[in-house]
Amino acid sequence: MKGNEKLITILNSLLIEKLTAINQFMAHSEMCENLGYIKLQIAIQKLASDQMLLAEWIIERISYLDGSTTLSKLNSVMIGKTVSELMEKISKPEWFHIHHNAIKIAQEVEDDATVDLLRRILKMEETHIDWVDIQREQIDQRGLDRYLLTQTESILN
C-alpha cells in the first residue's frame, strides 16, 4: 500500500525518537546497575524494551506504507550523571507533540490503522511518563538518599 509521504516522514521522526530513547535508557540502566540500584535498573531496562517494541511497530507500519525507514539517524542522547538528572532526561514532553502531530496527519489522510497504532503508542508513552512522575514525587517526598535505598536489592535476596 502506497502511503502518504508526509505521514511516512513523521513516522520516521517517531522512529528516530524511539531509537534514541532505546540508547538513552540502555545507558541509564547500566549506570543504575553499576551504582547498585538494581530495582531502578530493571525498571529502566523495561522502558528500553518497550521502546524497542514501539520502534518495531513503527518500522512495520512504514514498511506496510511502502516507505523507507530511517534507522541510521539518532537525536542527541541525553545521559544523566546522577539519578536525579537521569529522571529529568527520561521525560521529554516533545514526544507528545510529535505523537499528536502524527495522529493529526494520519487522520487527515484517513489512515485509520495508523491512527490506531499511534494512539496505542501514545498510551504506552503516557504510562512511562506516569512512572517517571511517580519516581520524581518519591524523590521529592523522601529525599534522594531514602529513595535510592528503596532501589537497591540486598545481596541476600
C-alpha positions as CSV (number, residue, x, y, z in Angstrom):
1,M,0.0,0.0,0.0
2,K,1.4,3.3,-1.0
3,G,1.4,5.7,2.0
4,N,1.3,9.4,2.3
5,E,4.8,10.9,2.2
6,K,4.1,13.4,5.0
7,L,2.8,10.6,7.2
8,I,5.8,8.4,6.5
9,T,8.1,11.4,7.3
10,I,6.5,11.9,10.7
11,L,6.5,8.2,11.4
12,N,10.3,8.2,10.7
13,S,10.6,11.1,13.2
14,L,8.8,9.0,15.8
15,L,11.1,6.1,14.9
16,I,14.2,8.3,15.4
17,E,12.8,9.3,18.9
18,K,12.3,5.6,19.8
19,L,15.8,4.6,18.6
20,T,17.3,7.5,20.6
21,A,15.3,6.5,23.7
22,I,16.5,2.9,23.5
23,N,20.1,4.1,23.6
24,Q,19.4,6.5,26.4
25,F,17.5,4.0,28.5
26,M,20.2,1.3,28.0
27,A,22.9,3.7,29.2
28,H,20.9,4.8,32.2
29,S,20.1,1.2,33.0
30,E,23.7,0.2,33.0
31,M,24.6,3.3,35.1
32,C,22.0,2.2,37.7
33,E,23.3,-1.3,37.8
34,N,26.8,-0.1,38.3
35,L,25.7,2.1,41.2
36,G,23.8,-0.9,42.8
37,Y,20.3,0.4,42.1
38,I,19.1,-2.9,40.8
39,K,15.3,-2.2,41.0
40,L,15.8,1.1,39.1
41,Q,18.0,-0.7,36.6
42,I,15.3,-3.3,35.9
43,A,12.6,-0.6,35.6
44,I,14.6,1.4,33.1
45,Q,15.6,-1.7,31.2
46,K,11.9,-2.4,30.8
47,L,11.5,1.2,29.4
48,A,14.2,0.3,26.8
49,S,12.4,-2.9,25.9
50,D,9.1,-1.1,25.5
51,Q,10.8,1.4,23.2
52,M,12.2,-1.5,21.1
53,L,8.6,-2.8,20.7
54,L,7.3,0.6,19.7
55,A,10.1,1.0,17.2
56,E,9.3,-2.4,15.7
57,W,5.6,-1.4,15.3
58,I,6.6,1.9,13.6
59,I,9.0,0.0,11.3
60,E,6.3,-2.4,10.4
61,R,3.9,0.4,9.6
62,I,6.3,2.4,7.5
63,S,7.1,-0.8,5.6
64,Y,3.4,-1.5,5.0
65,L,3.1,2.0,3.6
66,D,5.9,1.3,1.2
67,G,8.1,3.8,2.9
68,S,11.8,3.8,3.7
69,T,12.8,3.6,7.4
70,T,15.4,5.9,8.9
71,L,17.5,3.5,11.0
72,S,20.9,5.2,10.9
73,K,20.0,8.6,12.5
74,L,19.6,9.4,16.2
75,N,18.8,12.6,18.0
76,S,21.2,13.6,20.8
77,V,21.3,11.0,23.5
78,M,20.9,12.8,26.8
79,I,22.7,10.9,29.6
80,G,22.2,11.9,33.2
81,K,25.2,11.6,35.5
82,T,23.1,11.2,38.7
83,V,19.7,9.6,39.3
84,S,18.1,13.0,39.6
85,E,19.5,14.0,36.2
86,L,18.5,10.6,34.8
87,M,14.9,11.2,35.7
88,E,15.0,14.6,34.1
89,K,16.4,13.2,30.9
90,I,13.8,10.4,30.6
91,S,10.8,12.7,30.5
92,K,10.7,14.5,27.1
93,P,7.4,16.4,26.5
94,E,8.2,16.9,22.8
95,W,7.5,13.2,22.3
96,F,3.8,14.0,22.9
97,H,3.8,16.9,20.5
98,I,5.2,14.7,17.7
99,H,2.7,11.9,18.6
100,H,-0.2,14.2,18.5
101,N,1.0,15.7,15.2
102,A,1.4,12.3,13.7
103,I,-2.2,11.3,14.8
104,K,-3.5,14.5,13.2
105,I,-1.7,13.8,9.9
106,A,-2.9,10.2,9.9
107,Q,-6.5,11.4,10.4
108,E,-6.1,14.0,7.6
109,V,-5.1,11.2,5.2
110,E,-7.8,8.9,6.6
111,D,-5.3,6.2,7.6
112,D,-7.3,4.7,10.5
113,A,-4.9,1.8,11.1
114,T,-2.0,4.3,11.6
115,V,-4.2,6.4,13.9
116,D,-5.0,3.3,16.0
117,L,-1.3,2.4,16.2
118,L,-0.3,5.9,17.2
119,R,-2.9,6.0,19.9
120,R,-1.6,2.7,21.2
121,I,1.9,4.0,21.2
122,L,0.8,7.2,22.9
123,K,-0.9,5.3,25.7
124,M,2.3,3.3,26.4
125,E,4.3,6.5,26.4
126,E,1.9,8.1,28.9
127,T,2.4,5.1,31.2
128,H,6.1,5.7,31.0
129,I,5.8,9.3,31.9
130,D,3.5,8.5,34.8
131,W,6.2,6.1,36.1
132,V,8.8,8.9,35.9
133,D,6.4,11.3,37.6
134,I,5.9,8.9,40.5
135,Q,9.7,8.4,40.8
136,R,10.1,12.2,41.0
137,E,7.4,12.5,43.6
138,Q,9.0,9.8,45.7
139,I,12.4,11.6,45.5
140,D,10.7,14.9,46.5
141,Q,8.8,13.4,49.4
142,R,11.5,11.0,50.7
143,G,14.6,12.8,49.7
144,L,17.1,11.3,47.2
145,D,19.0,9.2,49.7
146,R,16.0,7.5,51.1
147,Y,14.6,7.0,47.6
148,L,17.8,5.4,46.4
149,L,17.7,3.0,49.4
150,T,14.5,1.6,48.1
151,Q,16.1,1.0,44.7
152,T,18.8,-1.3,46.0
153,E,18.5,-5.0,46.4
154,S,20.0,-6.9,49.2
155,I,22.8,-9.4,48.2
156,L,20.9,-12.0,50.3
157,N,17.7,-11.8,48.2
